[in-house]
Amino acid sequence: MAKDKPVAPAVAVADSAAPAAPAAAPEATTPTAPPVTPPAPPAAPEMVKARVLVDGAFGVANSVVEVPATEAEASPELDPHPEAVAYAESLAAPAEPAAE
């Protein structure tokens, strides 16, 4: 009986012609935060004229006030319609003398 020749275990062999390069060390950096931009100031609300319908927080009835458009639309005490404003302004205008 022939003796089997011993077989060497398979081993990965590195290419010895080129030496392995050492791993590059990470550069020492300090993390920086992005520049902070201040928020833009809120836009000024659109102002509108409105006729005061009842005596209350906005003044006396039939006067004209200037308020933010959203407030004029939301308040039951105000009428922002241009014809209502014109009417209230006509009440405040001095009466013209009658022609003789």
C-alpha positions in Angstrom: 0.0 0.0 0.0 1.4 3.4 -0.9 1.6 6.0 1.6 -0.4 9.1 0.8 1.7 12.1 0.5 0.8 14.7 3.2 -1.1 17.7 1.7 -0.4 21.2 3.1 -3.5 23.2 4.1 -4.4 25.9 1.7 -3.2 29.2 2.9 -3.7 32.6 1.3 -0.4 34.0 0.4 0.1 37.7 0.1 2.0 39.1 -2.9 5.3 39.7 -1.3 6.5 41.9 -4.2 4.5 44.9 -3.0 4.6 45.7 0.8 1.2 46.5 2.2 0.6 50.2 2.7 -0.4 51.2 6.2 -3.9 52.5 6.5 -4.2 56.2 6.2 -4.9 57.9 9.5 -8.0 60.2 9.5 -7.1 63.8 9.4 -7.6 65.6 12.7 -10.4 68.1 12.1 -12.8 69.8 14.4 -16.4 69.6 13.3 -17.9 72.9 12.5 -21.5 73.8 12.6 -23.0 75.5 9.5 -23.3 79.3 9.9 -26.5 80.4 11.7 -28.7 82.7 9.7 -31.2 84.7 11.8 -34.8 84.2 10.8 -36.3 86.9 8.6 -38.6 89.3 10.5 -42.3 88.6 10.0 -43.9 90.5 7.2 -46.0 93.4 8.2 -49.7 92.6 8.0 -51.7 94.1 5.2 -53.6 97.1 6.7 -57.1 98.0 5.5 -59.7 100.6 6.4 -62.9 99.4 7.9 -66.2 101.0 9.1 -66.9 100.5 12.8 -70.5 99.0 13.0 -71.1 99.3 16.7 -69.6 101.2 19.6 -67.0 99.0 21.1 -63.3 98.0 21.2 -62.7 99.7 17.8 -64.3 103.1 18.6 -67.7 104.6 17.9 -70.2 103.4 15.3 -69.7 104.9 11.8 -66.1 105.8 12.3 -63.3 104.5 10.1 -60.3 102.6 11.5 -57.2 101.0 9.9 -56.6 97.5 11.1 -54.9 94.3 9.8 -57.0 92.7 7.0 -57.4 89.4 8.9 -58.8 91.3 11.9 -61.2 93.3 9.7 -62.5 90.1 8.1 -62.8 88.2 11.4 -64.5 90.9 13.5 -68.3 91.2 13.5 -67.8 94.8 14.7 -66.1 95.9 11.5 -67.0 96.1 7.8 -64.0 96.4 5.4 -66.1 96.7 2.3 -65.0 99.8 0.3 -68.6 101.0 0.0 -69.1 100.8 3.8 -65.9 102.7 4.4 -66.9 105.4 1.9 -70.3 105.8 3.6 -68.7 106.2 7.0 -66.2 108.7 5.6 -69.1 110.7 4.0 -70.8 110.9 7.4 -67.7 112.4 9.0 -67.2 115.0 6.2 -68.5 118.5 7.0 -71.8 119.2 5.3 -71.7 121.6 2.4 -73.7 124.8 2.7 -76.9 124.8 0.8 -77.0 126.9 -2.3 -79.3 129.9 -2.0 
